[in-house]
Amino acid sequence: MKGRIPLLKELIKYHKENNLLLSMPGNKAGLGFLRDDIGKEFEEKLGSLDITEVDPLDNLHCPEGVIKEAQELLSKTYNSKKAYFLVNGSSCGNLSSIFDAFDEGDEVIVERNCHKSIYNALILRKLKVKYIEPIIDFEKDIFLPPNKENIYNTLQKIINPKGIILTYPNYFGITYDIEEIIKDLKNKNLKIIIDAAHGAHFGQNEKLPKDIYYLADYVVLSAHKTLPALTQGAYLLVNNDSESIEFYLKSFMSTSPSYLIMASLDYARYYLDNYGKYDYKNLIDNCEKYKNQINALNKVIILSKEDLQAKYDIDITRYIMILPKGYSGHKFLNYLRENKIQAEMSFSRGVILILSPFNTESNFECIYKVIENLDLEILKNDRSTDAKYYNFIPDKKLEPYEVFKLKGIKCKIERSKDKISKNMIIPYPPGIPLVCPGEVITKDAINIIEDYILNEKSIIGIENNIIEVVDYITE
């Protein structure tokens, strides 16, 4: 219809709400580019700088000039052998890394709490997969990364592993002591891929989790999540001598890469080099100060390293706000939104706020005030029990790639028990598959699905209370 332009109008309407953005992207709707004059000029001229490959601007798929120079500077910043700009997000980096590292039929170990793009790559590359059992803190209802014991237990169950794919940090900003594990696994001739999407800012301050950019064969960083870069802007760091990684990057990335995204990636690297240590010190000071003040209100608890199990660490610039048992994180998200605070995500008993150096002290005061005014009674859970994540791995009957071309049959959620899932079933957030293709749908999984539906949260793989299963007879 001539008079309709729904997406643009809604985007402009949302912008006019002037919410405090404690969600992605890391540039905080452009604020991150206002640190200095060149950043301001970039922000002011965004539309005018949307240019294609012309002579002085080089070519991402065959860099010989300014893009080559920018990527070499990026490599120095992160202390990696090679570094690449990604304009299709970290998903492109995950796909390229997996295709470069492994051949069809290879057996790989995969952290269960990994991103959807990794599962897609497992199917496309036709890999055999063994999952690392997830760890759940049931007291707080949050995912934890795998520990050393879980990783090596999985390693012992696989006959001929070619590599391992890990996430560092997880969506909650939680990390673990991974350095010695990576070194040992490399000594076992395993290829190491780290999805470090949420850790592009690590290394800027000693109070942040340890950076591992130089260790793994492939490290993928979502610059746009925490740095002043435009959405879809990411980095791939490579620490081996692969001659084919650039072929896969060309295959999975657009042949018309956005110069706006690439320029923002160049700025994000420049920002870290010039302002990162100073700005992150100030941010961390504010995060610690207001965490203590908010916790003293005795309404929510912002997690600290000391609240976690031994050997775990947490990104102090990410507030994980936990409510008492019996209260809803989903309602908490809505409460914050009503008070013009946009959180990153909610989970059963809390929310995640992503803070950046571009959040001022007045922003922290706003958060404090909104929590101070919170009446916990409005967040009471409507259900008799709190929703929980579970650390089970459903029984796998088929490899994900084997399921891909099998006939699908649709059935109601309540009738899907003991059937094999055709698709990934992914609660959003946190975007981690609950059931993978080829796995048996359990009663526990059905309970979690029904909880997400009840709370009106997004869950991919479910449509109108229908699940697609495969026409396959289990033994």
C-alpha positions as CSV (number, residue, x, y, z in Angstrom):
1,M,0.0,0.0,0.0
2,K,1.3,3.4,-1.0
3,G,0.8,5.0,2.4
4,R,2.3,2.3,4.5
5,I,5.9,2.0,5.7
6,P,5.5,-0.1,8.9
7,L,9.1,-1.0,9.9
8,L,10.6,2.4,9.4
9,K,7.7,4.1,11.2
10,E,8.0,1.7,14.2
11,L,11.8,2.2,14.3
12,I,11.4,6.0,14.4
13,K,8.6,5.7,17.0
14,Y,10.9,3.5,19.2
15,H,13.7,6.0,18.8
16,K,11.5,8.8,20.0
17,E,10.7,6.9,23.2
18,N,14.3,7.8,24.3
19,N,14.8,4.6,26.3
20,L,18.0,3.9,28.2
21,L,19.5,1.2,26.1
22,L,21.1,-1.5,28.2
23,S,20.9,-4.0,25.4
24,M,22.8,-4.5,22.2
25,P,24.3,-3.0,20.1
26,G,27.4,-1.8,21.9
27,N,27.3,1.6,20.2
28,K,24.1,2.3,22.1
29,A,22.2,3.8,19.2
30,G,25.1,5.9,18.0
31,L,26.4,7.2,21.4
32,G,29.6,5.2,21.1
33,F,30.6,7.1,18.0
34,L,30.6,10.5,19.9
35,R,33.8,9.8,21.8
36,D,35.9,12.0,19.5
37,D,35.7,14.2,16.4
38,I,36.2,11.4,13.8
39,G,33.6,9.3,15.4
40,K,31.1,12.2,15.5
41,E,31.7,12.9,11.8
42,F,31.1,9.2,11.1
43,E,27.8,9.3,13.0
44,E,26.7,12.5,11.4
45,K,27.4,11.3,7.8
46,L,26.2,7.7,8.0
47,G,23.8,8.0,5.1
48,S,26.4,9.8,3.0
49,L,29.1,7.2,3.6
50,D,27.1,4.3,2.2
51,I,29.4,3.7,-0.7
52,T,30.4,0.6,-2.7
53,E,33.8,-0.6,-3.9
54,V,35.5,2.3,-5.7
55,D,39.2,2.7,-6.4
56,P,40.5,4.3,-3.1
57,L,38.3,2.2,-0.8
58,D,39.7,-1.3,-1.5
59,N,37.7,-4.5,-1.7
60,L,36.9,-6.8,1.3
61,H,37.2,-9.9,-0.9
62,C,40.6,-9.0,-2.2
63,P,42.0,-6.4,0.2
64,E,45.2,-4.7,-1.0
65,G,44.8,-1.2,0.4
66,V,43.0,0.5,3.3
67,I,41.0,-2.6,4.2
68,K,44.2,-4.7,4.3
69,E,45.8,-2.1,6.5
70,A,42.8,-1.9,8.8
71,Q,42.7,-5.7,9.2
72,E,46.4,-5.8,10.0
73,L,45.9,-3.2,12.7
74,L,43.1,-5.3,14.1
75,S,45.4,-8.3,14.3
76,K,47.9,-6.3,16.3
77,T,45.2,-5.1,18.7
78,Y,44.1,-8.6,19.5
79,N,47.5,-10.2,19.2
80,S,46.4,-12.8,16.6
81,K,48.2,-14.1,13.5
82,K,45.4,-12.9,11.1
83,A,42.2,-10.9,11.6
84,Y,39.2,-10.3,9.3
85,F,36.2,-8.0,9.2
86,L,32.9,-9.7,9.1
87,V,29.9,-7.8,7.8
88,N,27.4,-10.7,8.2
89,G,27.9,-11.0,12.0
90,S,29.5,-13.6,14.1
91,S,27.4,-16.2,12.3
92,C,29.5,-15.8,9.2
93,G,32.7,-16.3,11.3
94,N,31.3,-19.4,12.9
95,L,30.4,-20.9,9.6
96,S,33.7,-20.1,8.0
97,S,35.7,-21.4,10.9
98,I,33.9,-24.7,11.0
99,F,34.1,-25.3,7.3
100,D,37.8,-24.4,7.3
101,A,38.6,-26.6,10.3
102,F,36.7,-29.8,9.6
103,D,35.8,-32.1,6.7
104,E,32.5,-33.9,6.2
105,G,32.0,-36.8,8.6
106,D,34.5,-35.5,11.2
107,E,33.6,-36.0,14.8
108,V,33.5,-32.8,16.8
109,I,32.8,-31.9,20.4
110,V,30.4,-29.0,20.8
111,E,29.4,-27.0,23.9
112,R,25.6,-27.5,24.3
113,N,25.1,-23.8,25.0
114,C,26.3,-22.6,21.6
115,H,24.8,-20.3,19.1
116,K,22.3,-21.3,16.4
117,S,24.8,-20.6,13.7
118,I,27.1,-23.3,15.0
119,Y,24.3,-25.9,14.8
120,N,23.6,-24.7,11.3
121,A,27.2,-25.3,10.4
122,L,27.1,-28.8,11.9
123,I,24.3,-29.6,9.4
124,L,25.8,-27.9,6.4
125,R,29.3,-29.5,7.0
126,K,27.7,-32.9,7.8
127,L,29.6,-33.3,11.0
128,K,29.1,-36.0,13.7
129,V,28.6,-34.2,17.1
130,K,29.1,-35.0,20.7
131,Y,27.6,-32.5,23.1
132,I,29.2,-31.3,26.3
133,E,26.6,-31.5,29.1
134,P,25.6,-28.1,30.2
135,I,25.8,-26.9,33.8
136,I,23.0,-25.1,35.5
137,D,23.0,-23.1,38.8
138,F,19.6,-24.2,39.9
139,E,19.6,-21.8,42.9
140,K,19.8,-18.9,40.5
141,D,18.3,-20.6,37.4
142,I,21.1,-19.6,35.1
143,F,23.4,-21.4,32.6
144,L,27.0,-21.8,33.5
145,P,29.8,-22.7,31.0
146,P,31.1,-26.3,31.1
147,N,33.9,-27.0,33.5
148,K,37.1,-29.0,32.9
149,E,35.5,-32.2,34.1
150,N,32.5,-31.9,31.7
151,I,34.8,-31.2,28.8
152,Y,37.1,-34.1,29.4
153,N,34.2,-36.5,30.2
154,T,32.9,-35.8,26.7
155,L,36.3,-36.1,25.2
156,Q,36.5,-39.7,26.5
157,K,33.2,-40.6,24.9
158,I,34.3,-39.8,21.4
159,I,36.5,-42.2,19.4
160,N,38.3,-39.9,16.9
161,P,37.6,-36.2,17.7
162,K,38.9,-33.7,15.3
163,G,38.2,-30.6,17.3
164,I,36.1,-28.7,19.8
165,I,33.8,-25.7,19.6
166,L,33.4,-23.7,22.8
167,T,31.6,-20.5,23.9
168,Y,33.5,-17.9,26.0
169,P,31.8,-16.0,27.6
170,N,28.2,-17.3,27.7
171,Y,25.2,-15.0,27.2
172,F,25.2,-14.2,30.9
173,G,28.8,-13.0,30.6
174,I,30.1,-15.9,32.7
175,T,33.5,-17.4,31.9
176,Y,35.8,-20.1,33.2
177,D,39.5,-21.0,33.5
178,I,39.9,-22.0,29.9
179,E,43.6,-21.2,29.1
180,E,45.2,-24.4,30.2
181,I,42.3,-26.5,28.8
182,I,42.9,-24.9,25.3
183,K,46.7,-25.5,25.5
184,D,46.1,-29.2,26.5
185,L,43.5,-29.8,23.8
186,K,45.8,-28.3,21.1
187,N,48.5,-30.7,22.3
188,K,46.0,-33.5,21.6
189,N,45.9,-32.1,18.0
190,L,42.3,-30.9,18.3
191,K,41.2,-27.8,16.3
192,I,39.9,-25.2,18.7
193,I,37.1,-22.8,17.7
194,I,35.9,-20.2,20.3
195,D,32.7,-18.3,19.9
196,A,33.7,-15.2,21.9
197,A,30.9,-13.1,20.6
198,H,30.2,-11.4,23.9
199,G,33.9,-10.9,24.8
200,A,35.3,-8.4,22.3
201,H,36.1,-6.0,25.1
202,F,38.0,-8.5,27.3
203,G,41.6,-7.6,28.0
204,Q,40.9,-3.9,28.5
205,N,41.0,-4.1,32.3
206,E,42.4,-6.6,34.8
207,K,38.9,-6.9,36.4
208,L,37.4,-8.2,33.2
209,P,37.7,-12.0,32.4
210,K,40.9,-13.1,30.8
211,D,41.1,-12.8,27.0
212,I,42.1,-15.9,25.0
213,Y,42.3,-14.3,21.6
214,Y,45.8,-15.6,20.8
215,L,45.2,-19.2,21.9
216,A,42.5,-20.8,19.8
217,D,42.8,-21.6,16.1
218,Y,39.7,-19.5,15.4
219,V,38.1,-16.8,17.6
220,V,34.9,-15.1,16.6
221,L,34.1,-11.7,18.2
222,S,30.8,-9.8,17.9
223,A,32.2,-6.3,17.9
224,H,28.7,-4.9,17.6
225,K,27.6,-6.5,20.9
226,T,29.8,-4.6,23.2
227,L,32.0,-2.1,21.1
228,P,31.1,1.0,19.1
229,A,30.4,-0.9,15.9
230,L,27.2,-1.2,13.8
231,T,25.0,-4.2,14.0
232,Q,26.3,-7.2,12.0
233,G,29.9,-6.0,12.5
234,A,32.2,-8.7,13.8
235,Y,35.8,-9.9,13.8
236,L,37.4,-13.3,13.0
237,L,40.8,-13.9,14.5
238,V,42.8,-16.8,13.1
239,N,45.9,-18.2,14.7
240,N,47.0,-20.9,12.2
241,D,48.4,-21.0,8.7
242,S,45.2,-22.0,6.9
243,E,45.2,-21.2,3.3
244,S,41.5,-21.8,2.7
245,I,39.9,-19.6,5.4
246,E,39.6,-16.7,3.0
247,F,37.7,-18.8,0.5
248,Y,35.1,-19.7,3.1
249,L,34.8,-16.1,4.2
250,K,34.2,-15.1,0.6
251,S,31.6,-17.8,0.3
252,F,29.6,-16.9,3.4
253,M,29.9,-13.1,3.2
254,S,28.0,-10.7,0.9
255,T,29.8,-9.7,-2.3
256,S,28.4,-6.2,-1.6
257,P,29.8,-5.6,1.9
258,S,28.7,-2.5,3.8
259,Y,31.3,0.1,4.1
260,L,29.4,1.6,7.0
261,I,29.8,-1.7,8.9
262,M,33.4,-2.0,7.9
263,A,34.2,1.6,8.8
264,S,32.5,1.1,12.2
265,L,34.7,-2.0,12.8
266,D,37.7,0.0,12.0
267,Y,36.5,2.7,14.5
268,A,35.8,0.1,17.2
269,R,39.4,-1.2,17.0
270,Y,40.7,2.4,17.0
271,Y,38.5,3.1,20.0
272,L,40.0,0.2,22.0
273,D,43.5,1.2,21.1
274,N,43.1,4.8,22.1
275,Y,40.4,4.9,24.8
276,G,39.7,1.3,25.9
277,K,41.7,1.0,29.1
278,Y,40.7,4.5,30.4
279,D,37.0,4.2,29.6
280,Y,36.6,0.6,30.8
281,K,38.2,1.6,34.1
282,N,35.6,4.3,34.6
283,L,32.8,2.0,33.5
284,I,33.9,-0.8,35.9
285,D,34.2,1.7,38.8
286,N,30.6,2.8,38.2
287,C,29.4,-0.8,37.7
288,E,30.9,-1.8,41.1
289,K,29.7,1.3,42.9
290,Y,26.1,1.0,41.8
291,K,26.0,-2.8,42.0
292,N,26.6,-2.5,45.8
293,Q,24.0,0.3,46.1
294,I,21.4,-1.7,44.2
295,N,22.1,-4.9,46.1
296,A,21.7,-3.0,49.4
297,L,18.0,-2.3,48.4
298,N,17.4,-6.0,49.0
299,K,15.1,-6.3,46.0
300,V,17.3,-7.8,43.4
301,I,20.8,-9.3,43.5
302,I,23.4,-8.3,40.8
303,L,25.7,-11.3,40.5
304,S,29.3,-11.1,41.4
305,K,32.1,-13.6,40.9
306,E,31.8,-14.5,44.5
307,D,28.2,-15.6,43.9
308,L,29.3,-18.2,41.4
309,Q,30.7,-21.7,41.8
310,A,34.5,-22.0,42.2
311,K,36.7,-21.2,39.1
312,Y,34.0,-19.2,37.3
313,D,34.3,-15.5,36.6
314,I,31.8,-12.9,35.3
315,D,31.9,-9.8,33.1
316,I,31.5,-7.1,35.6
317,T,30.1,-4.8,32.9
318,R,27.0,-7.0,32.5
319,Y,24.4,-6.8,35.3
320,I,22.8,-10.2,35.9
321,M,19.8,-9.1,38.1
322,I,18.3,-12.0,40.0
323,L,14.9,-11.8,41.7
324,P,13.9,-13.9,44.8
325,K,12.2,-17.2,44.1
326,G,8.6,-16.9,43.1
327,Y,9.1,-13.8,41.0
328,S,9.1,-13.5,37.2
329,G,12.1,-12.2,35.2
330,H,9.8,-11.7,32.2
331,K,7.6,-9.4,34.2
332,F,10.7,-7.6,35.4
333,L,11.7,-7.0,31.8
334,N,8.3,-5.4,31.2
335,Y,8.6,-3.3,34.3
336,L,12.0,-1.9,33.2
337,R,10.6,-1.2,29.7
338,E,7.6,0.7,31.2
339,N,10.2,2.8,33.0
340,K,12.2,3.5,29.8
341,I,15.0,1.0,30.5
342,Q,15.6,-1.5,27.7
343,A,17.1,-4.6,29.1
344,E,19.0,-7.1,26.8
345,M,16.9,-10.2,27.8
346,S,14.9,-11.8,30.5
347,F,15.1,-15.3,31.9
348,S,13.0,-17.1,34.5
349,R,14.1,-15.1,37.5
350,G,15.9,-12.1,36.2
351,V,17.2,-9.9,33.5
352,I,20.5,-9.0,31.8
353,L,21.7,-5.4,31.3
354,I,24.6,-4.8,29.0
355,L,26.5,-1.7,30.1
356,S,29.1,0.1,28.1
357,P,31.6,3.0,28.5
358,F,28.9,5.2,26.9
359,N,26.5,4.8,29.9
360,T,27.0,7.8,32.1
361,E,26.7,8.0,35.9
362,S,23.3,9.5,35.4
363,N,22.3,6.3,33.6
364,F,23.4,4.2,36.7
365,E,21.4,6.6,38.9
366,C,18.4,6.0,36.7
367,I,18.7,2.2,37.1
368,Y,19.1,2.6,40.9
369,K,16.0,4.8,41.1
370,V,13.8,2.4,39.1
371,I,14.9,-0.5,41.3
372,E,14.3,1.6,44.4
373,N,10.8,2.3,43.3
374,L,10.1,-1.4,42.4
375,D,7.2,-3.1,44.2
376,L,8.2,-6.7,44.1
377,E,4.5,-7.8,44.4
378,I,3.8,-6.8,40.8
379,L,6.5,-9.3,39.6
380,K,5.0,-12.3,41.4
381,N,5.0,-15.4,39.3
382,D,1.5,-16.5,38.2
383,R,2.6,-20.1,38.3
384,S,3.1,-22.2,41.4
385,T,6.7,-23.0,40.5
386,D,9.5,-21.0,38.9
387,A,10.5,-21.9,35.3
388,K,13.9,-23.6,35.1
389,Y,16.5,-24.5,32.6
390,Y,17.6,-28.1,32.7
391,N,21.0,-29.6,32.1
392,F,19.8,-32.7,30.3
393,I,20.9,-33.7,26.9
394,P,18.1,-35.5,25.1
395,D,19.0,-38.9,23.6
396,K,20.3,-38.4,20.0
397,K,19.0,-41.0,17.5
398,L,20.3,-39.3,14.3
399,E,23.0,-36.8,13.5
400,P,21.6,-33.3,12.7
401,Y,22.6,-33.5,9.0
402,E,20.8,-36.9,8.7
403,V,17.5,-35.4,9.9
404,F,17.7,-32.5,7.5
405,K,16.1,-34.3,4.4
406,L,13.8,-36.6,6.3
407,K,10.1,-36.1,6.0
408,G,8.6,-34.0,8.8
409,I,5.3,-34.6,10.6
410,K,3.6,-31.9,12.6
411,C,2.1,-32.7,16.0
412,K,0.9,-30.9,19.0
413,I,3.4,-30.2,21.8
414,E,1.7,-32.4,24.3
415,R,1.8,-35.3,21.9
416,S,5.5,-34.9,20.9
417,K,6.9,-36.8,23.9
418,D,9.4,-39.5,22.8
419,K,9.3,-38.4,19.2
420,I,12.4,-37.2,17.2
421,S,12.7,-33.5,16.6
422,K,13.0,-32.4,13.0
423,N,14.2,-28.9,13.9
424,M,16.1,-27.0,16.6
425,I,13.8,-25.8,19.3
426,I,15.3,-22.6,20.6
427,P,14.0,-20.4,23.4
428,Y,14.8,-16.7,22.8
429,P,16.5,-15.5,24.8
430,P,19.0,-16.9,25.4
431,G,19.0,-18.4,21.9
432,I,20.4,-21.8,23.0
433,P,18.8,-24.9,21.5
434,L,16.7,-26.9,24.0
435,V,16.3,-29.8,21.5
436,C,18.5,-30.4,18.5
437,P,17.6,-32.1,15.2
438,G,17.8,-35.8,15.7
439,E,17.1,-35.8,19.4
440,V,14.2,-37.3,21.3
441,I,11.7,-34.8,22.8
442,T,11.4,-35.3,26.5
443,K,8.8,-34.4,29.1
444,D,11.3,-31.9,30.6
445,A,11.7,-30.2,27.2
446,I,7.9,-30.0,26.8
447,N,7.6,-28.4,30.2
448,I,10.1,-25.7,29.3
449,I,8.4,-25.1,25.9
450,E,5.0,-24.7,27.6
451,D,6.5,-22.3,30.1
452,Y,7.9,-20.0,27.3
453,I,4.5,-20.0,25.6
454,L,2.7,-19.2,28.8
455,N,5.0,-16.3,29.4
456,E,4.6,-15.1,25.8
457,K,8.3,-15.4,25.1
458,S,9.7,-16.3,21.6
459,I,10.6,-19.9,20.9
460,I,11.9,-20.9,17.5
461,G,10.8,-24.3,16.2
462,I,7.3,-24.0,17.6
463,E,4.4,-22.5,15.6
464,N,0.8,-22.4,16.9
465,N,1.7,-25.0,19.6
466,I,2.9,-27.4,16.9
467,I,6.3,-29.2,16.7
468,E,7.7,-30.9,13.6
469,V,9.0,-34.4,14.2
470,V,10.6,-36.8,11.7
471,D,9.0,-39.9,10.2
472,Y,11.5,-42.3,11.7
473,I,11.0,-45.4,13.8
474,T,13.3,-45.6,16.9
475,E,14.5,-48.9,18.1
